[in-house]
Amino acid sequence: MIQKFKTNQEVIENGDKYLYGNHVRMPISMERGEGAYVFDKDGKKYLDFIGGIAVNGLGHCHPAIKKCLQERAETILHCSNYFYNEPAVQTAKLIVENSCFDKVLFANSGAEANEGQIKLARKYAKDHGHPERYVVITMKNSFHGRTLATCTATGQYGVHRYFEPLPTGFRYAEFNNLESVKMLMDEYVCAILTEPVQGEGGVRPASKEFLEGLRKICDENDILLMFDEVQVGSGRTGKLFAHQNYGVEPDTCSMAKALGSGVPIAAVCAKGEATKVLVPGTHGSTFAGGPLACALAATTLDVMLNEGVIDNAAKMGEYFREQMHAVIEKNHPKAVKEIRGLGMINGIELNQPSGQPVVDLCYKDSNVLINNTAGNVLRFVPPLIVGKEEIDIVIKAVDEAMTKLGW
Ligand SMILES: Cc1ncc(COP(=O)(O)O)c(C=O)c1O
């Protein structure tokens, strides 16, 4: 029998008993969502500026997503990659038509898509007459996932610790420092992998010169430029892909998070020569590119591209930064080191060791959900559909929390 729990507290108590303790959870059991709001098991309403960590791009229970799910339940959910399915082709076509890419390879999570990129880069080198090349240069403070290869690709000791021996083949350069990338270049390097905006690393946008410089290094050495847009792709930055803000085209790019509106799906997008590398027998997945996840991805992309969602992310992101700047400047100038972001991924770097006290006060006093990343950076990754009204509520909550803390 499936037990029904009655209260928020009951779910939490049973959760602490039965769920593996690898995540730190807030004491809220999410029951349902509506637009930019979520409700806990007791019916308490919260404004959601975490958005499933940048997953709920269209907000919760978007009508088009509901309709798509209902249709899928009555057609087909899974059929394996022995066959074609229409939603996979539709999703790939939408991505290709709205980007620099020529082909799309599906995966199930951000980490898995990045594994795909790493494998692709190593084989690309072999295919191009360089069997000695296997090293991928990544950036310090990056985040690329939790599998062994992607946690090693991640330039953070805290993510590597306890899992040694780690796979070989990764070197770490300074983000936004072209010289430090050049110093790591030698005959063994097959690719450079970076996020155009570091998310988990503290919401740090790359400079245009940095990405342009990486493109040049890759072109000069016939190695791949690979972007990780797991967090900042899918409309988050006010363009479908974050790199479209920079005018720099990678050879491959991963996406995940908001692509499926909450159902696991990820993709490696590839252009030119990079589309020819992963031939049958080299890479694949049972679930990837299945009709359920792809139907949701096609619907998500269609709504994002054709109903002004991505444009809204660009406009509201600017509004967020302007308003937040004004309030912080006026009331808490000493507490904040920097406010930064691109579109609807924004961060406040604090002059404090941790942002957690602000996160806690925001949800306890104002029913506003935000999170803290990279130690002391408040991160705001709401649904891309939010308007000025929701942004004003969040700014007020942060302002009041900082005032209460005496910051
Ligand atoms: C930039 C980036 N890459 C990869 C990942 C890993 O994605 P997933 O958790 O879907 O494996 C994340 C997750 O936060 C991410 O932000």
The ligand as an ORCA input file, in Angstrom:
! r2SCAN-3c Opt
* xyz 0 1
  C      26.556     23.924    -15.747
  C      26.087     22.594    -15.276
  N      26.531     21.498    -15.890
  C      26.124     20.270    -15.515
  C      25.251     20.101    -14.468
  C      24.825     18.716    -14.076
  O      23.521     18.517    -14.523
  P      22.660     17.302    -13.928
  O      22.443     17.598    -12.485
  O      21.405     17.328    -14.738
  O      23.464     16.074    -14.150
  C      24.762     21.223    -13.796
  C      23.853     21.069    -12.652
  O      23.665     21.949    -11.854
  C      25.187     22.508    -14.200
  O      24.757     23.616    -13.606
*
